[in-house]
């Protein structure tokens, strides 16, 4: 790996992927759109939102990927909830995008310097260093991990 910051990024995102797979493995698309008995997003929307944020992380580090518009259209902040009746991306495809995001992140960061990560970058969240953007998206993702755990328990209670 190129530098300690790149290593931290890839280690942190790989760690999140391992945790997420504990909660999402074995979940079907039909399971992923089950609705809680109160107003809250389903597992499909939560994972899609995480993948959407991963698309922003990839944009910050300059990693090309072809699914950013597809996920952002449906799962960005303030988009409509996903239900059994609404448009959504198949859960299995979201899992593929999630895993692809980590592989792309690792590939791009292996040749990046710490100085490059410390350069300013502007996106819809304002201007800050690339490293600060990537780590703030990681923090945001941490928030949603707990939701996946609760949603997994809910889905299992319905089986």
C-alpha positions, 0 to 999 in steps of 0.5 A: 500500500502506498501510505498509512492513510491509504492503508487506513482507508482500505482497512476501515472499508474492508472491516465494514464490508465484513460486518455488513456481510454478516448482516446481509448474507442470505437475505433475498431481494424479497426479504430486503424490501420487507417493511417495518411496522413503523415508518423506516427504510427497508434493508434494500434502501439502507444498503443502496444508500451505503452503496450510493455513498461508496460511489461518492467515495470512489468519485473522491479518489478518482475510481471509475465505476459505471453504477453511480447514477443508477444507485444515486437516483434511487438511494441518495439522501431524501429519495423515496423509500423503497417498498415492495411496489416501488422501483429498486435495484435487486439486492444481490446486485447491490451486494455486488456493487458493495464488494466492487467498491472495496476492490476499486478503492484498494486498486486506486489507492495503492498508487496514491500518495499521502500528499494527494489524499491531503489535497482539497476536493469539492463535492456536494458536501463542500470542500475538504481534503480527499482523506476527510471526505472519504473518512466522513463517508465512512463515519456516515456508513457506520451509522447505517451498520446498526440499522442493518443489524436491526433489519436482519433481526426483523427479517429473520422474525418474519421467516 
